[in-house]
Amino acid sequence: MKFQVLDIIPHLKNPLTGAIVSTADRLNQVVRTAQRAEELGYDSFSVGERHAGEFISSSPTTVLAAIAAVTSRIRLQSGVTVLSVLDPVRVAEDYATIDQLSRGRLELVIGKGNEVLQYPLFGLDLDDQWDLLAEKYGLLRRLWSEENVTWSGRFRPALTEPTTTTPRPFAGAPRVWHGSATTLTSAALAAKWGDPLFTANAIQPRENYQVLIDHYREEYERHGHDPRHQFLGSGSGAGGVFIADTTQEAKKQFGPVYEALTAGRNVPGNNSPFRDIDHAVAEGPALVGSPEQVVDKILSYHQLYGHDLQSISLPTTLPFEQQLEILERFALEVIPKVRAAAPTNLWESPDPFGGRPESAGATEPDAAAVAADHDNYRSDHAHVYAH
């Protein structure tokens, strides 16, 4: 298994002490965490995007560019790029710039976002969120894989003159994942294009996410895509990972913070059913406990999901030095055991995108090559996919 650190950059008071860091300090903590994650051997660092609520992640491209400048190996991802509210031309330009700065380390995770207030903020109708996502992704794919693009659609002025966005990506179009949290639609869109899926696995029972994952795999197979491009990422519960010597000690230390944060969140239809720490540890996706407890929980989810990439988030209301201690303990005491028990080809040589960064040889798995992989697979299995 590979491991990602995700920060959607919430900017919250510690619910017990009332302490909160400044905006500048909080943003710099994100960059410093990414540097430390690279030093500790994590595979990926992801920055979220929110345009409403108690978050300061409205400009993830700026933060990812800062991380690109002070790291050299770790892959950079978004979590998620809220493509539904953005201009695909600008997304193509901004993220290709990060891809160049990082020399091919970028992979995008797109979605419609988890905040309904951002749609009126951008003058958009919430009822159009899925149509917006599908149309804009279709354009983004073309902008990254083609030059002299002309295009017309429903939600954006047409590109009537041949358009080539600059800069171009570093080594072919970056891979795009699809974030999935609540409906079958994102899973179906990922499967339609033969892209990887990233399940939020955040606040709901695991069975809810299993439905989306199963739908993705069924649709992926129905479309006849090359299995080498099918990967699955998984989140790790809202609230953040917390490790102590024993699970009881972890619950004692982190439980009051978790429960206060959970009680303070009231978003109808989007609240966790795991209101207390005992319930969250026993049945929810929260990675709270001893190293052994956390290893066992990740592997129990892997039994169900078969995921290749495990994402974790730090409890960012805690003192920063404590966050870094948790990051280190997870790297030293959890990751090696999970890697040994759950191997994956993600970002390895069998993965068509495994050699994309400069550090791995900067091969170019461009859109035409990916499409050819899918076409060849369908051709080789024509007896299955004949209509």
N, C-alpha and C positions, 0 to 999 in steps of 0.2 A: 504494500500500500504506500501511496505517496501522501504527503501532509502539507496542508495549507494553513496559514494564519490569516484570518479575515478580520478586518476592522471596518465597521460601518460608521465609525467615528461618532458614537453617541457622546453628548456633552452634558453629563448629569452630575448632580450632587450625590455624594455618598449618602444614602438614605438614613444612616445611623448617626453620622458625624456632621453632616451638612457641608463637608469640605468639597470644593470643586477647584480644578486648576483653570488657569486662564486659557483663552482660545489659542493663543500662540503656543503655550506649553503643551496643550493637548495635541495640536497638529504636529509639533516636533516630537512628541512621544510616538506618534505613528511611524515617523521616519526612523527613529532610534530602534523601535521594536523590529522593524523590517531588517535593519542592519544586524541586530542580534539574532534574528531568526536565520539569516543567511549563515552567520558564524556557527550556529548550532546544527546546521544541516537540514533545516526545513526545505521543502522543495518549491514552495510558492508562497507569495504574499499577495493578498487581495484587499482592495479598498472599495468600500461600498459607495452608493450614491443615494442621497435623500435630499429632497427639496422642501420638506416640511417637518415639523416636530423638533425634538431636542437633539438635533444632529448638526454637525458642521462638515458634512461630506458632500456639499453641493458642487464642489469642483474636484472630483476624483482624479481627473487628468493632471491637475497641478500637483497633487500629492504623489501620484505615481511617477511623475517626471522627477520630483525631488528624490524619490527612492531610487529611481534608475541611476541617478547621478552618484549615489554613494554605495551602490551594490554592483556586483559583477557576475553573479551566478544564478541567484534565485529568480525563478520565473515570476512575472508580474501579471496579476489578473484583476478584473473588476468584479464587484459582487453586490448588486448587478449594475451594469450600465442600463439606465432606464430609457431604452431606445424609443419607447412609445412617445415620450415627450420631447425628444431631441431631433435635430436635423441630421439625417444620415450623411450629408456632405461634410458637416462639421465633425461628426463622429469619425468619419474616415480620415480626415485631416489630423485631428487631435491624437487619436490613438496610433496612427502611423508614425507620428512624431515621437511618441513614447517608444514605439517599436524600434525606431532608428536609434534613439538615445540609449536604449538598453541592448542594442545589437541583436534583436530578434527574440527577446525574452517575453514578449507580450502574448497573452491569450485573453480574449474577451469573453465575459459572461453577460448575456443580455437577458432582459425581462421587461415586463410591464410595470414592475415596481410594486411595493407593498404599502403605498401611501396614497390614499384617494385624493388628498388635498392638493397634490401636485398638478392634477389635470386642469382645474380652473386657474391655477397659477400661471399655466402656460397657454391659457385660452382654449383648452381642449375639452371635449365631452368625454366623461368617464365611460359612457356606453360604447365609445369607439376604441377602448384601450387595446383590445385584441386585434382588431383590424389595423389599427395604427402600427402595432408591433410587427405584424406579418408583412405589411406593405413596406415599412421602413427597412426591415431586414432584407427583403428582396433587393432593394436599391443598394444597401450597404455592401452586400455580396458582390454586386456588379462593380461598384466603385473600387473595391479592393482587388478585384480579379481582372478588370478590363480597363482599357484606355478609350478615350473618345466616346464616352457613354452618352446616349440620348435616352430619355425616359419620360414617362408621364404616369400620374397616379391620381388618387382621390384626395390625398391630404396635403400634398406639397406642390408648389408650382413646378411645372414641367421643366426638364432640362432639354431645351430645344436646340441648343448648340452643343456640339460634341465636347464632353467634359472629362478631364483627367485630373483627379485630385492629387495634390502634392503636399508633403512628400509621399512617395510610394512606400509601402511597407518594406521592412528590411530584407526579408527573404521569402517572397511570396505572401499571399494573404494569411494573416494569423488565424489560428483556429478559433472558432466561436462555439462556446457552450451556451446552453439555455437554462436559465434558472426556473425552477418549478416549485410552487408552494401550495396552491389551493385548487387548481382546476386541471383538467386533462389537456387544456388547450396548448400550454407551453410544451408539455410532453409530446403532443402530436406534432407541433411545429418542428421540434428538434428531430423527431423521427422522419418527418417528411424530407428534411434536407440531409439526413444522415449524419447529424452532429451529436456530440456528447450532451448528456443531461446532468444538471446539478440540482439535486433535491434539497430543499431548505432544511428539512428535518429539524425544525426549530421549536415549535410550541405544541404541535398536535401529537396524538398517539401515533406510533410507528405504522399502524395499519393504514392510516390515511395516506401516508406517503407511499406505502407499498402499492396502493391502487394506481398512483400516478406512474411509478416505476414500471409496473407490469404493463400498463398501457403503452408506455414508451417502447418497451422491448417488443411487444406484439406488433406495434405499428412499424418499428424499425425493420423487423423481419418481413412484414407484409410488403414494404417498399423495396425489399431486396437489396439493402445496402451492405457493403463490405463490413463484416464484424470487426475488422482491425480499427475502424473509426468509432466504434461504440464503446464509450467510457462513461462511467457514472461517478459523480461527486456527491458527497453528503455533508450537511451541516452537523452541528453538535449541540443544538438546544440554545435557547435564549438565556442570557445571564452570564455565560462565560464558564470556561473550564476552571476547576479548582482542585488542587492536589494537596493532600496532607499525608502523614505517615499511616494513618488509619482512616477508614471511611467515617467512623464515628467522629473523629477529630475534624475531618473536613466538613461534615454537616454542622458541627458545633460552631466552627469558625465562620463558615460562609452562609449557613442557613439563615441567620437574621438579615443579612444583606439581600440574599436571593428573595426571601419572602417579602421584605419591604419593597423591593423593586417590583415584584410581581403584583403586590397589592396596589401599588401606585399607578399601575398601567390599566387603563379602562378604555379599550377600543372595542366596542361591540362587534362580535363576530370574529375578533382577532386576538382573543385573550387565551392564555395557556390554561388548560384544565389542571395543570400540576401546580397547585397554589402553595403547597408546603414542601419543604426540602426533602422530607422522607418520601413523599409521593413522587417527587421529581427524580430522585435517585433510584427508587425502586422500579418505576415504570416509564418515566420520561426520558428524553434524549440528553438531558444534562450530564456532562462529564464531570462529576463531583465525587471525590472519594480517594481512596488509596490508589497508588499506581496500579496495583493488581485489579482493583475494582474497575478502573477506567479501561484497562486493557480488555477485561472480560466484556465490558459493555460495548466497546467498539467492535469486538469480534462477534458479539451477539447480533449487532446490527448488520455486520458484514454477512453473516449467515443468511439473513433475509434479503438484503439489498444487493450483495455482491459488488459493492462499490470499490473503486480504484483510488479515489482521492478523499481523504478525511480532512474536513475543515474544522478548525477550532477558533474560538474567540476568547480573548482575555477579559477578566472582570474589571473593566476600565474605571470603575468608581473607587477601586482600591488604590493604595499608594503605588506609584510606578515601580519602585524597586521590588515590591511584592509581586507585581505582575511579571517582571522579568525573572524572578525566582520560579514562578509557576511555569513560565515558558521553558526554562532550563530543565526543570524536573521532568516535564512532559517529554522533552527531547531525549533525555538520558535514560528515563525509567519506563517510558511507555512506547515510544516510537520503535526502538529495536525489536521489541517482542511482537508488536503488531506487524511490522515489516516481515519478520520471519514466518509468521503464521498466515499472512495474506499477501502473497506476492502479486505483482501486476506488471503489465507491459507498458503502462502509461509512462511516456517520456523516456522509454528505453528503445533499443534499436528496432524491435518489431513495430513500434508505433511510427506511422508515417510522419508525424510531427516531432519525433524524438530528437532528430538532428537539426532542428530549426535554429536554435541560438548559435551565435558565432562560436561559443565555447564548445559546441558539439559538432561543428563543421558547417553550419549555416546552409543546410540543404533547403530546397525550395519546394515544399508540398503545396503548390499553387492550386487554385480552384479547378483548373483543367485536370490536373493529376488526381485530385480527390474524386472528381466526377468520373474519371476513367476507372479508378479503383471500383467504384460502385457499379459502373456499367459492366466491367469485366466479371465481377462477382455474379451479377444477374445472368450474364451470358454463360458462365460456367455452370450455373444452376438453373438452366432454362427449363428443365422439367418441373421445377418447383414454381417458377415465376411466370410460366406461360399463361396468357390470358385466353 
